[in-house]
Amino acid sequence: MNHTTMRTALAALALALGTALPAYAHGDNHTHDPRHGGMVTEVGDIDYELVLRPDVVTLHVRDHGQSASTEGANAKLTVLSGSAKTEATLTPAGVGMLQAKGSFPTAPGTKAVVLVTLPGKKAANVRFAVK
């Protein structure tokens, strides 16, 4: 292969990769990193970040990187730690937040499951594990 053919092939490859990458990213630029020090799980196009503290649990809800409306949302939390099971109802607590107060285990190995129903959306079963 001569140098001209090689340069043409590399230019074509670079052009193809440059146009393919935005399609791979679905055209959105959001990350799934925790913004509030919690654990993040994505279900559908919604990011759920669970902040589990001994006295309060907060679930932050983002749709394509932006706080989602939680007005009228329903959420049931189940926390499993060893043989102990703790349940709570999360209620809207500001834009993009659902919250419950109580007494919650937070040790490594603790698992949490939240059944979330946002207005106009299908129910989501969201799972988290404390590391």
N, C-alpha and C positions, 0 to 999 in steps of 0.2 A: 504494500500500500504506500503510495507516495505521500509527500507532506501535504499537498493540496487536498487530497481525498481524506486524509486523516483530520485536517482542520475542519473540513466540511462536516464530517461525521461527528466530531466533538461539538461543533456548533449546533447541529441538529439535536444531539443528545441533551445539551444544556437547555435548549429551547423547549424540548419535550418535558424535561424535569421541571422547569420553571412554570410551565402551565399546568402540570399535573398536581403539584403540591397543594395549591389552594383548594382544589376539588377534594383532595384527600382530607383536608381539615374541615370540610363541610362549610367553608366560608365564614366560620366564626373564630374569634381570637380569644375565647375564654380558656382559662386554665382550671384544673380541678384541685388546686392547692387549697389547703385550709386557710381561711381568712380570719378565723376567730379562735385558733388554737385547738380546734376539734378534729374529728375524723370525717372525711368526705367520701360519700358514695354517690355515684351517678346512676339514676334510673331513668330511662328514656332520655330526654334532653334536660332533665332537671338534676341539679346538684343539691344534695342534702348534706349539711355539715352538722354533726351532733357534737355538742359541747356538754360533756357529762361531768358534773361536779357533785360532791357529796350532798348538797342541799338544793340544787337546782339543775334542771336539764333544759338546754336550749337547742332547738333545731332551726338552723338557718336554711332557707330555701332560695335557690337561685335558678333562674331560667336563662340559659345562654349568657351566664356571667352577671346578670342583673337580678336584684332582689325581686322575688316573685310575690304576688299578692297572696296573703294568707287569710284574708278576710273571708269568713265562712268555711274555713278549712276544718277538717276533723283529723285527729291523729291519736292513736293509741300506742303507748310505749310499753315494751316488756324488756326488763333487764334481768339477765341470768348471770349469777355468780356462784359457782359451785352448785349446791343444791338449792340455793335461795333464788326466789323469783319475786321481782318487784314490778308492779304495774302502775301506770299513771296515764291520765289523759292530758295531752298537750293542747293548749289553747292559744289563739293568736295573742302576740305580745309585741306588736309593732310591725313595721313593714318587713316582710320576708322572714318573720320569726314566729315560732311556736314554742311554748314554754310550760314547764310543770315544776312546782316546788314540792319538796318532800325529803326523803332520805334514800340515797341511791349508792350502791356499791360502785367503786371506780378502780378496783385493783386490776392489774394485768390479767388477761384471760377472761375478763368480764365481756359478755356479749349483749348487744342491744338490738332489738327489732322494733321498727316503727311502721305501723300501717297508716299511711297518710292518704287522705282524700282531699285534693285541692278542687275548688269550684271549677266545673267544666272539664275536669281531667279524670282519667281512670285511676282507681286506687293503686298505690304503689307500696310494695313490701320492701322496706329499706333495712339492710343489715349492716351492723358495725361490730368491730372487735377491738377491745382495748389492748394495746401492746405494751 
